[in-house]
Amino acid sequence: MKFYGRAGKSVVIRIGRISSRFAIEKQGAVFNVAAITASKFLPLSSQIKTLFENMQGGFRKIYKDSGSELHLRIEDRGDKWTYIAENCPLCAGKESDSHICWSWIGTLKESLLWFTGKEFDVEEVECRAMGAQACVWEVSKTPKG
């Protein structure tokens, strides 16, 4: 089954970006924005890792407060970070022949832009809706242009 099409994908990515901006502005304590900001003196790769760790901690807290668990982790794969959701709530119970968790792409892109002032390539490379064990997004360690 196909979800949304190309135009719909862009809209969902935009929703992820807007949601990320809202979370940063309105829920800074949940996502530990102070610690993220303090890490700006570290090398860029370490900054991104700190950002992702704090994001994941915030999402885990939000899901725990609603009675759910969210299993997230980060892996270093050389020139890319991977952001992994073992039980992705976006595609739970869905089947698709393409990746469908686009709002995470928007969330990751906007968080990186807010934090570094730079755009990064973010791509979903595995999706549970396609039968994968987890949803996986690869994030370039090098900003665009």
Backbone torsions as a table, in degrees:
resi	resn	phi	psi	omega
1	MET	NA	136.8	175.7
2	LYS	-94.3	140.9	178.1
3	PHE	-112.1	123.8	166.5
4	TYR	71.7	-41.3	-173.7
5	GLY	85.2	-178.6	-174.1
6	ARG	-62.4	-44.9	-179.8
7	ALA	-65.1	-40.9	178.5
8	GLY	-63.8	-37.2	178.1
9	LYS	-60.1	-44.8	179.0
10	SER	-61.4	-40.0	179.7
11	VAL	-65.7	-43.6	-178.2
12	VAL	-67.6	-38.4	175.3
13	ILE	-61.8	-42.3	178.3
14	ARG	-61.9	-40.9	177.0
15	ILE	-60.2	-41.4	177.0
16	GLY	-61.4	-40.3	179.1
17	ARG	-65.3	-45.6	-179.5
18	ILE	-64.3	-42.6	178.7
19	SER	-61.8	-40.3	178.8
20	SER	-63.4	-45.6	178.9
21	ARG	-60.4	-42.1	178.2
22	PHE	-61.8	-45.2	-179.3
23	ALA	-61.4	-41.9	179.5
24	ILE	-63.6	-44.6	-176.4
25	GLU	-75.6	-36.9	-171.6
26	LYS	-106.3	-18.1	-176.7
27	GLN	-128.8	39.1	-176.7
28	GLY	-55.8	-37.4	-179.2
29	ALA	-66.3	-38.6	-179.8
30	VAL	-63.1	-39.2	-177.1
31	PHE	-96.4	8.2	175.4
32	ASN	54.4	49.6	-177.7
33	VAL	-58.1	-32.4	179.4
34	ALA	-61.8	-44.5	179.0
35	ALA	-67.4	-37.3	178.5
36	ILE	-62.8	-47.0	-179.5
37	THR	-62.2	-39.7	-180.0
38	ALA	-63.9	-24.9	-177.4
39	SER	-80.1	1.2	-178.4
40	LYS	-63.7	-11.8	178.9
41	PHE	-89.0	-4.9	178.9
42	LEU	-84.7	165.5	172.2
43	PRO	-57.6	151.5	-174.5
44	LEU	-52.0	-45.4	-178.9
45	SER	-60.6	-40.6	177.8
46	SER	-68.4	-35.6	176.7
47	GLN	-61.1	-45.4	-178.4
48	ILE	-64.7	-42.0	178.0
49	LYS	-60.6	-44.3	178.7
50	THR	-61.6	-43.9	177.3
51	LEU	-57.0	-51.2	-177.6
52	PHE	-63.8	-40.8	179.0
53	GLU	-61.6	-43.1	179.5
54	ASN	-70.9	-36.0	174.7
55	MET	-60.6	-48.5	-178.0
56	GLN	-63.1	-39.4	176.3
57	GLY	-60.7	-41.3	178.1
58	GLY	-64.9	-45.2	178.6
59	PHE	-63.9	-40.2	177.4
60	ARG	-60.0	-42.8	-179.6
61	LYS	-63.8	-45.8	179.9
62	ILE	-59.7	-45.4	-179.4
63	TYR	-68.3	-39.3	178.5
64	LYS	-62.4	-42.1	178.8
65	ASP	-62.8	-23.5	178.5
66	SER	-97.6	7.2	176.2
67	GLY	89.6	13.1	-179.6
68	SER	-120.5	164.2	173.2
69	GLU	-115.2	141.5	176.9
70	LEU	-123.6	119.2	-177.6
71	HIS	-98.5	105.2	-178.8
72	LEU	-122.6	151.0	173.1
73	ARG	-155.4	167.5	-179.9
74	ILE	-124.0	143.4	174.0
75	GLU	-131.4	144.5	174.7
76	ASP	-94.3	118.4	-179.7
77	ARG	-118.9	47.9	177.4
78	GLY	80.1	-99.6	-177.4
79	ASP	-89.2	3.8	-179.3
80	LYS	-140.1	151.4	166.6
81	TRP	-96.6	147.7	170.2
82	THR	-115.4	134.1	177.5
83	TYR	-107.7	117.6	-169.0
84	ILE	-120.7	129.5	174.2
85	ALA	-115.5	105.8	-177.9
86	GLU	-70.3	-27.8	178.0
87	ASN	-130.9	62.3	-176.3
88	CYS	-55.6	122.1	-179.4
89	PRO	-74.3	-16.1	-176.9
90	LEU	-75.0	-29.5	-176.6
91	CYS	-120.0	10.9	179.6
92	ALA	-55.1	125.3	177.6
93	GLY	78.7	3.5	-179.0
94	LYS	-104.3	155.3	173.3
95	GLU	-126.3	139.4	-179.0
96	SER	-153.2	157.3	174.4
97	ASP	-98.2	10.7	175.1
98	SER	-147.2	165.1	178.0
99	HIS	-64.6	142.3	-176.5
100	ILE	-131.6	1.1	-174.3
101	CYS	-93.3	56.9	-172.2
102	TRP	-72.2	-27.6	-178.9
103	SER	-64.9	-28.1	173.9
104	TRP	-63.8	-36.3	177.4
105	ILE	-59.5	-47.3	178.6
106	GLY	-62.6	-41.3	179.2
107	THR	-61.8	-47.1	-179.3
108	LEU	-66.3	-44.6	-179.9
109	LYS	-60.8	-46.0	-177.1
110	GLU	-68.9	-38.6	177.7
111	SER	-62.5	-42.9	177.9
112	LEU	-65.3	-41.2	178.7
113	LEU	-63.8	-45.8	178.6
114	TRP	-58.4	-44.7	-172.8
115	PHE	-77.2	-40.8	-174.0
116	THR	-106.7	-18.2	-173.8
117	GLY	77.1	10.8	-177.7
118	LYS	-127.3	153.3	175.6
119	GLU	-89.8	142.5	177.3
120	PHE	-127.7	149.7	172.8
121	ASP	-73.6	131.5	176.3
122	VAL	-133.0	128.4	-177.9
123	GLU	-139.8	132.8	173.0
124	GLU	-79.2	124.7	-176.6
125	VAL	-111.7	-15.9	175.2
126	GLU	-142.2	144.7	-178.0
127	CYS	-141.9	133.5	179.3
128	ARG	-63.1	-30.0	178.9
129	ALA	-65.1	-19.6	177.9
130	MET	-97.9	4.9	177.6
131	GLY	101.1	1.9	179.2
132	ALA	-71.1	160.6	178.4
133	GLN	-71.5	-26.1	-178.0
134	ALA	-153.6	161.3	170.6
135	CYS	-88.8	132.6	-174.2
136	VAL	-132.4	129.2	175.6
137	TRP	-116.1	132.3	174.7
138	GLU	-97.3	134.4	-179.0
139	VAL	-124.1	119.8	178.3
140	SER	-60.4	140.4	176.3
141	LYS	-81.3	-11.3	-178.9
142	THR	-109.3	126.7	179.6
143	PRO	-66.7	158.4	176.2
144	LYS	-66.8	148.2	172.9
145	GLY	44.6	NA	NA
